[in-house]
Amino acid sequence: MPPRASSRLTAFVLGPAGGAPATEVLLALSAEGEVDVVEGGADWTAHEAEREHFFANGQGGFRVVCPACEAQATSRFWKALEAWRQGGARTFTCTCGVSSDLAELQFFPAAGFAARWLRGAKAASLDLTPAAQARLESLWPGFRVVGSRG
Ligand SMILES: [Zn+2]
């Protein structure tokens, strides 16, 4: 049964810092006939920004964990993110004393920072097709897939 329109997601494929331009990556995927980046399809566009953006699902249940002590850090993460957006350092200091770049924290479900990304509107899933997976691994090593409802 095909997914209902309301069950569709917005999928983001986040490129690594210093990776190939998003337009080039999208073109490479399309040129190979791999327009279905994710299983079930999506409408893809390429994006670049001067500064990194933070991508996460817009739903409840989002958790952030310190990589050193595994303590729950969600609410303090949002405060640190806000401080970074206002021009502060992109640093999180845990109650265990360890400081990390915000990007090094563990996010459940997946989240991340990127200045270049592909946006898949009305994505049927977040499962990459095998061909897209292989292509992205060579063009954008360390890429991440983040999904958002609506
Ligand atoms: Zn910690």
Residues whose N, C-alpha, C, O or C-beta is under 5 A from the ligand:
A	BS01	ZN	C66 A68 C69 E70 A71 C94 T95 C96
